[in-house]
Amino acid sequence: MSGRAQYGIDVRIPGLLFASIERAPTLGGTLIRFDAAAALRVPGVRHVLPVASGILPGVAVVADDNWSALRGRAALAITWGTRAAPAFDSDRFLADCRPPCERATFKVRHEGDALTAMAAAARRLEATYVFPFQAHAPIEPMNCTAHVEPGRAEIWAPTQTTCGRWPRWPK
């Protein structure tokens, strides 16, 4: 052990390629068209692909190394479209958050019987805490590594939740 922390972005596997995604610049943005020619001229860039999944559409540049992927992404010529987004009402949003939380049934801990204890309590206190939206500030750039082979995939994804080691997919 060198004492250096290892982050998700440090994972390296043979044949690893790097991708960088340019996402729509606005909520409700749409990808109208893109020209991959300039990005493909960047040394090390192998592929330029549209991305339709996720919150916003985008274009991914896949390359031999991170620097080439970033330079290829900067060279993209993209035309974005916009849609009229619905008006956002903070009070309505906060009111809509409560019912799903009250229906939540996933237990994180399985100790004792909280519902019975609360029903028998002589006194109950209730409080609601509302915080403003906070930007997530990860200690490393958001990233994920996938080693895909026929019939299986192994994924390294640094997240705020430690789930342990998932069993490998059957061959």
C-alpha positions in Angstrom: 0.0 0.0 0.0 1.3 3.4 -1.0 -1.1 5.3 1.2 -2.6 6.9 -1.9 -6.4 6.8 -2.1 -7.7 5.0 -5.2 -10.7 6.6 -6.8 -13.1 5.2 -9.4 -11.4 7.2 -12.1 -8.2 5.3 -11.4 -9.5 2.0 -12.6 -7.6 0.7 -15.6 -8.3 -2.5 -17.6 -6.7 -3.7 -20.9 -8.2 -2.1 -24.0 -9.8 0.7 -21.9 -11.4 3.5 -23.9 -12.5 6.9 -22.5 -15.7 8.7 -23.3 -16.8 12.3 -22.7 -20.4 13.4 -23.2 -21.5 16.9 -24.3 -25.1 17.3 -22.9 -27.8 19.7 -24.0 -27.1 23.1 -22.4 -30.7 23.6 -21.1 -33.4 21.6 -19.5 -35.8 20.4 -22.2 -33.0 20.7 -24.8 -33.0 18.4 -27.8 -30.3 17.2 -30.1 -31.2 18.3 -33.6 -27.9 17.3 -35.4 -24.2 17.1 -34.9 -21.2 17.0 -37.2 -18.6 14.5 -36.0 -16.0 15.3 -38.7 -13.8 17.7 -36.6 -13.9 15.5 -33.5 -12.9 12.4 -35.5 -9.8 14.3 -36.9 -8.5 14.6 -33.3 -5.8 11.9 -32.8 -7.0 9.1 -30.6 -10.8 9.7 -31.2 -12.4 6.5 -32.3 -16.2 7.1 -32.2 -18.8 9.8 -31.9 -22.2 8.7 -30.9 -25.6 10.3 -30.0 -26.8 9.7 -26.4 -30.5 9.6 -25.9 -30.7 8.3 -22.3 -30.4 10.3 -19.1 -31.8 13.6 -18.1 -30.5 15.4 -21.1 -29.6 14.2 -24.6 -26.0 14.5 -25.8 -23.2 13.3 -27.9 -20.4 11.0 -26.7 -16.8 11.1 -27.9 -15.0 7.8 -27.4 -11.2 7.9 -27.5 -7.9 6.1 -26.5 -7.3 8.5 -23.6 -9.2 11.2 -21.6 -7.3 14.1 -23.2 -8.3 13.0 -26.7 -11.9 12.5 -25.7 -12.1 16.0 -24.2 -10.4 17.6 -27.2 -12.7 15.7 -29.6 -15.7 16.8 -27.5 -14.6 20.5 -27.8 -14.4 20.1 -31.6 -18.0 18.8 -32.0 -20.4 20.9 -34.0 -23.8 20.4 -32.4 -27.1 22.1 -33.1 -29.4 22.0 -30.0 -33.1 22.7 -30.0 -35.2 23.9 -27.1 -38.7 23.2 -25.8 -40.8 25.4 -23.6 -40.2 24.1 -20.1 -43.2 24.2 -17.7 -43.0 26.9 -15.1 -41.4 25.8 -11.8 -43.3 26.4 -8.6 -41.2 25.8 -5.5 -44.1 25.5 -3.1 -45.9 23.0 -5.4 -42.7 21.0 -5.7 -42.2 20.8 -1.9 -45.9 19.8 -1.4 -45.5 17.0 -4.1 -42.4 15.6 -2.3 -44.2 14.6 0.9 -46.7 11.9 -0.3 -44.0 9.7 -1.9 -41.9 9.9 1.3 -44.9 8.9 3.4 -45.5 5.9 1.2 -41.8 4.7 1.3 -41.6 1.2 2.6 -37.9 0.2 2.0 -36.4 -0.6 5.4 -32.7 0.4 5.8 -32.4 -1.3 9.2 -34.3 -4.3 10.6 -34.0 -3.8 14.4 -37.0 -3.8 16.7 -40.5 -2.7 15.8 -40.6 1.0 15.4 -44.3 1.2 14.3 -45.5 -0.7 17.5 -43.2 1.5 19.7 -44.5 4.7 18.1 -48.1 3.6 18.5 -47.6 2.9 22.2 -45.6 6.1 22.9 -47.1 8.5 25.4 -45.9 11.5 23.4 -44.9 11.8 19.8 -42.9 14.7 18.2 -43.0 15.6 14.5 -40.8 18.0 12.6 -40.3 18.8 9.0 -36.9 20.2 7.8 -36.7 21.8 4.4 -33.3 22.6 2.9 -32.5 24.5 -0.3 -31.3 22.6 -3.3 -27.6 21.8 -2.9 -25.1 21.1 -5.7 -23.5 17.7 -5.4 -19.8 18.3 -5.2 -18.0 14.9 -5.6 -14.4 14.5 -4.6 -13.6 13.2 -8.1 -15.2 13.8 -11.6 -18.3 11.7 -12.0 -17.2 8.5 -13.8 -17.9 4.8 -14.4 -15.8 2.0 -15.8 -17.5 -1.0 -17.6 -15.7 -4.1 -18.7 -18.1 -5.7 -21.1 -17.6 -9.2 -22.5 -20.1 -11.5 -24.3 -22.8 -12.4 -21.8 -21.4 -10.4 -18.9 -20.3 -7.0 -17.6 -18.4 -5.8 -14.6 -18.9 -2.2 -13.5 -16.9 0.1 -11.3 -19.0 3.1 -10.3 -17.9 5.3 -7.4 -21.1 6.4 -5.6 -22.0 7.7 -2.2 -23.5 4.4 -1.3 -21.3 1.4 -0.6 -23.1 -1.7 -1.8 -20.2 -4.2 -1.5 -19.2 -6.5 -4.3 -22.0 -7.6 -6.6 -21.8 -11.2 -7.8 -20.5 -11.7 -11.3 -23.0 -12.4 -14.0 -23.3 -16.0 -15.1 -21.2 -17.0 -18.1 
